[in-house]
Amino acid sequence: MIPFGERLQKLRSEKGLSQAQLSTRLGVSASQIANYEMERRFPSLQTLIDISRVLGVSTDYLLGIDSGFQEQIDISGLSSAEIESLRSVIACFRNAHSK
């Protein structure tokens, strides 16, 4: 199992974010991000949720509970009709790839 700090650092790097950039998006200090990555500290539940949203992954993936990478899409602020449209588009892609 990949430790939380290592997983966080890898995901942050893959998104092209520095510790300072991630800290700004989360509203925490860059030193807190460094502490999370070095596993000196662990984020609060709300910060963990915020990290998952910024990095586009589930909290389960961040915590190592779910080892399969599944990118998450933030749909907050969208109407139910917009969300349903997205679901339809995703279903079309899945159908096209299953053939």
ABEGO torsion letter per residue (X at the ends): XBBAAAAAAAAAAAAGBBAAAAAAAAGBBAAAAAAAAAGABBBBAAAAAAAAAAAGBBAAAAAGABABBBBBBBABGBBAAAAAAAAAAAAAAAAAAAX
